[in-house]
Amino acid sequence: KGFLRKAKILAEKNVSMLKDLISEESPLIGLEPSAILAFRDEYPELVGDELKEDAWKLAEYTLMIDEFLVREMDAGRINRDMFTTEEKHILLHGHCHQKAVASTTPTLRMLAFPENYKVSEIPSGCCGMAGSFGYEKEHYDVSMKVGELVLFPAVRKASPDTLIAAPGTSCRHQIHDGTGRIAYHPIEILYQALKK
């Protein structure tokens, strides 16, 4: 929406506040891809020269929750016997920001970590929301048409017992509005898979 001055002020405030708190041992971890990836992808370019080095350091130790959990799984600190062996099929709609500047691979790996969880990624582009675009009355029809290209038909085709995963808040709203199906954040699905 072009709020660059406000974004720069917010980025500089966040970098100044977090620069001495975030490290390899204490990473910054986030759930919403667009929010957390702003620290990695946008903050180093937004801040003034006096904060560039700090912003790059902060970016280095910023992780999406799935990246962090896969790292913990690979290190053996999270293991499969902590999770159910129940069979589940999951369809993942990746977040646009995540697909553009990171990867959905950690999300796919995290969701497939429980022994009998099978995950497929929907080959969709944008869900149609595009940030606040789809929330705006004048863009609603276009937003729904974008969702109908690939995402909505794939969700409708999925069996009722297939879980729909989408890390983006607006993506989950769009899926529900366009299909009537509830989409879950991937971390909700992994949490439900934990043995009780």
C-alpha positions in Angstrom: 0.0 0.0 0.0 3.0 2.3 -0.1 3.4 3.1 3.6 7.2 3.1 3.3 7.9 5.9 5.8 5.8 4.1 8.4 7.4 0.8 7.6 10.9 2.3 7.9 10.1 3.8 11.3 8.6 0.4 12.5 11.6 -1.5 11.1 14.1 0.7 12.8 12.2 0.5 16.1 12.0 -3.3 16.0 15.7 -3.7 15.0 16.8 -1.3 17.7 14.7 -3.1 20.3 15.6 -6.7 19.2 19.3 -6.4 18.1 20.7 -7.3 21.5 18.1 -10.0 22.3 18.2 -12.2 19.2 21.1 -14.5 18.5 21.8 -18.1 17.2 20.9 -19.4 20.7 17.8 -17.1 21.0 16.3 -16.8 17.5 13.3 -14.7 16.6 10.5 -17.2 15.6 7.2 -16.3 14.0 4.0 -18.0 12.9 2.7 -15.6 10.2 5.0 -15.9 7.1 4.6 -12.3 5.9 5.2 -10.8 9.3 8.3 -12.9 10.2 9.8 -12.8 6.7 9.7 -9.0 6.8 12.5 -9.2 9.3 14.6 -11.3 6.9 13.7 -9.9 3.5 12.7 -6.3 4.0 14.1 -4.9 7.2 17.8 -4.9 6.1 16.7 -2.7 3.1 14.3 -0.5 5.0 16.5 0.7 7.9 19.0 3.5 7.8 22.7 2.8 7.3 23.4 3.0 11.1 21.1 -0.1 11.6 22.0 -2.1 8.5 24.5 -4.4 10.2 22.1 -5.0 13.1 19.2 -5.7 10.7 21.3 -8.3 8.7 22.3 -10.0 12.0 18.6 -10.0 13.1 17.7 -11.4 9.7 20.2 -14.2 10.1 18.6 -15.4 13.3 14.9 -15.0 12.2 13.0 -18.2 11.5 9.5 -19.3 10.6 8.2 -21.7 13.2 8.4 -24.6 10.8 12.0 -23.9 10.0 12.8 -23.9 13.7 10.9 -27.1 14.4 12.5 -28.9 11.4 15.9 -27.8 12.8 15.0 -29.3 16.2 13.7 -32.5 14.5 17.0 -32.8 12.6 19.0 -32.3 15.8 17.0 -35.1 17.5 15.4 -32.8 20.1 11.9 -33.6 18.7 11.3 -37.2 17.6 8.5 -39.2 16.0 7.6 -41.1 19.2 6.2 -37.9 20.5 3.4 -38.0 17.9 0.4 -40.1 17.0 0.6 -42.9 14.6 -2.9 -42.2 13.3 -3.1 -41.8 9.5 -3.9 -38.3 8.2 -3.8 -36.7 4.8 -3.0 -33.0 4.6 -3.2 -30.5 1.7 -1.0 -27.5 2.1 -1.5 -24.1 0.5 1.8 -22.3 0.8 1.8 -18.6 1.6 2.8 -16.3 -1.3 5.5 -14.5 0.7 6.9 -17.8 1.9 7.0 -19.2 -1.6 8.7 -16.0 -2.9 11.4 -15.5 -0.4 11.8 -18.7 1.6 10.4 -22.2 0.9 7.5 -24.4 1.7 9.9 -27.4 2.2 10.2 -26.9 6.0 6.4 -26.8 6.2 6.0 -30.0 4.2 8.7 -31.7 6.3 7.2 -30.6 9.6 3.7 -31.8 8.6 5.0 -35.1 7.4 7.0 -35.7 10.6 4.3 -37.8 12.4 4.8 -41.3 11.1 1.5 -41.7 9.1 1.0 -38.2 8.0 0.9 -37.7 4.2 1.2 -34.2 2.9 0.6 -32.8 -0.6 1.1 -29.3 -1.7 -1.6 -27.7 -3.7 0.1 -26.2 -6.9 -1.7 -22.9 -6.3 -0.4 -19.4 -6.7 -2.0 -16.7 -4.6 -5.2 -17.5 -2.7 -6.6 -14.2 -4.0 -6.3 -12.2 -0.8 -2.9 -10.7 -1.6 -2.6 -9.0 1.8 -5.5 -6.7 2.3 -6.5 -6.7 -1.4 -9.2 -9.3 -1.0 -10.6 -7.7 2.1 -11.5 -4.6 0.1 -15.0 -4.5 -1.2 -14.0 -3.3 -4.7 -11.6 -6.3 -5.1 -13.8 -9.0 -3.8 -14.9 -10.5 -7.1 -11.3 -10.5 -8.5 -10.1 -12.1 -5.2 -12.6 -14.9 -5.5 -11.8 -15.5 -9.2 -8.1 -15.9 -8.3 -9.1 -18.4 -5.6 -11.1 -20.3 -8.2 -8.1 -20.8 -10.5 -6.6 -23.7 -8.5 -7.0 -23.4 -4.8 -10.7 -23.6 -4.3 -11.2 -26.5 -6.7 -8.4 -28.5 -5.0 -9.9 -27.9 -1.5 -13.4 -28.8 -2.7 -12.1 -32.0 -4.3 -10.3 -33.1 -1.1 -12.1 -35.7 1.0 -13.8 -34.4 4.2 -11.2 -36.1 6.4 -8.3 -34.4 4.6 -6.9 -31.6 6.7 -6.3 -28.3 4.9 -3.2 -26.4 6.0 -2.4 -22.8 5.3 0.2 -20.8 7.3 -1.3 -17.4 6.2 -4.1 -15.9 8.2 -5.7 -14.3 5.2 -5.2 -17.5 3.2 -7.2 -19.4 5.9 -10.0 -16.8 5.8 -10.1 -16.9 2.0 -10.2 -20.7 1.9 -13.1 -20.7 4.4 -15.0 -17.9 2.5 -14.5 -19.6 -0.9 -15.1 -23.2 0.0 -16.7 -23.4 3.5 -13.8 -25.6 4.6 -11.7 -24.7 7.7 -8.0 -24.4 7.0 -5.6 -24.8 9.9 -2.2 -23.2 10.6 0.4 -26.1 10.1 1.5 -25.6 13.7 -2.1 -26.4 14.9 -2.0 -29.6 12.9 1.3 -30.6 14.4 0.1 -29.7 17.9 -3.0 -31.9 17.5 -0.7 -34.8 16.4 1.2 -34.7 19.7 0.5 -37.7 22.0 -1.7 -36.6 24.8 
